[in-house]
Amino acid sequence: MPQTPSLVAMFDSGTFNRNFYQSKEESCCELYYQDNTLLSGSLEALIQHLVPSVDYYPDRTYIFTFLLSSRLFIHPFELMAKVCHVCVEQQRLNESGNDKSHMKKIAPKILQLLTEWTETFPYDFRDERMMRNLKDTAHLVTHGEEIYRKNVQQIIQNLIRKLAALSQYEELIAKLNAQSTDRMAILKSKPQSIQRDIISVCSDPYTLAQQLTHVELERLSYIGPEEFVQAFVQKDPLDSNENRFSDRKKTRNLEAYVEWFNRLSYLVATEICMPVKKKHRARIIEFFIDVARECFNIGNFNSLMAIISGMNMSPVSRLKKTWAKVKTAKFDILEHQMDPSSNFYNYRTALRGAAQRSLTAHSNREKIVIPFCSLLIKDIYFLNEGCTSRLPNGHVNFEKFWELAKQVSEFMAWKQVDCPFEKDRKILHYVLTAPIFSEDALYLASYENESPENHIEKDRWKTLRSALLGRV
């Protein structure tokens, strides 16, 4: 199979603009173009445009964009059934008598479409209906030909392998969460039983930044591109099926990634608030500042922001005597880089620089770009909210979905990078399972370390001591 440029490169070069004059005649009347760019179309015409024919194969950017966005209007298993139906109709129109050559000509193209679908959106096929429609479509086009049958087997085997890996990952996440909960219960009942802190496990900031990058890239790799669309799915006004709306809202891997960000923020705050000695707390703050700086240098912006968020939590920021012992110049620089003013202008500039470096990289180390995930989700949310998905004439607003696909395709390239750093299982286990305090527990630890400064803090301290420690 010939090498093709990445989706990111194709979107950036505007390849999709030039290729869409190849549209099939039967759907042209319901597809609207401007300067050879597809801007809108009826859902049925867009589906027709997805299905290959003897002399036509859709552009890769169109396949990705339509499969990504179509789920706002139609469930993937229904789309697969319609693709199969269009194939049947093409066969009926093009074959007469005993002439069965048409499907033999089109079979490789249909199988290529199925390959792209299963490789890019494998989680669609966790739905049994989807898997059944995949097999029906594949059976239709193979016509008992051995070479095509082997292709279908390969497609399904690769798909099953990906889905099995996802199931193992979800089991691992559940196990890690359970271990963290168990260790928190031990900490509550026997505080002295867990004496370790992060520095006793890993005293080198660069090594910890590398291990955080391992966690980030693993969790990124399991996020399906469709989850960014499904996170904001709203009921299509032209669709009366309520069940279909709730069925499409599947974002568990994206949610697990956001939970990891929150865990890291709270871990940082817990590690700072736990030590009794002021000197120890200051040392841990300076350690995390160095870890954050190493994350920035690596291109791991998500861990960087999680660490900054943890250090900016009120229970940490109020520790004035502790911060007085900290050299904050490096922290001030990092905060400036992640400053939210002007819509995170400084961060976006740094992200563009990392993305540019990634495009010309010769090693996985240079390819690493881990975006601040919450801001990426926010950007996609505002893109979705700021433009209508349906035009007044009922057409799908494809201009909106080009932009959506461009953003998500960039993420797709970043999540496929293999982490170049050596794994340290001891550090990873600590980072993923060490007990973390709740917000109330953090405030209590903060007040115990540095006394409340006003009546509001004193009242809260008394309330927390009573609730969490059973003391007055």
Salt bridges, closest charged atoms under 4 A:
ASP12 OD1 - LYS406 NZ 3.87
GLU44 OE2 - LYS82 NZ 3.19
GLU78 OE2 - ARG244 NH1 2.43
GLU89 OE1 - ARG92 NH2 2.71
GLU95 OE1 - LYS100 NZ 3.97
ASP124 OD1 - ARG71 NH1 2.85
ASP127 OD2 - HIS75 NE2 3.69
ASP127 OD2 - ARG129 NH2 2.77
GLU145 OE2 - LYS104 NZ 3.35
GLU146 OE2 - ARG149 NH2 2.61
GLU170 OE2 - ARG126 NH1 2.91
GLU170 OE1 - ARG252 NH1 3.44
ASP197 OD2 - HIS280 NE2 2.79
ASP236 OD2 - ARG390 NH2 2.91
ASP239 OD1 - ARG244 NH2 2.56
ASP247 OD2 - HIS75 NE2 3.12
ASP247 OD2 - ARG129 NH2 2.89
ASP247 OD1 - LYS250 NZ 3.85
ASP290 OD1 - ARG293 NH2 3.97
ASP290 OD1 - LYS330 NZ 2.64
ASP379 OD2 - ARG348 NH1 2.85
ASP440 OD1 - ARG460 NH2 3.56
GLU448 OE2 - ARG465 NH1 2.53
GLU450 OE2 - ARG281 NH2 3.63
GLU453 OE1 - LYS320 NZ 3.45
GLU457 OE1 - ARG318 NH2 3.20
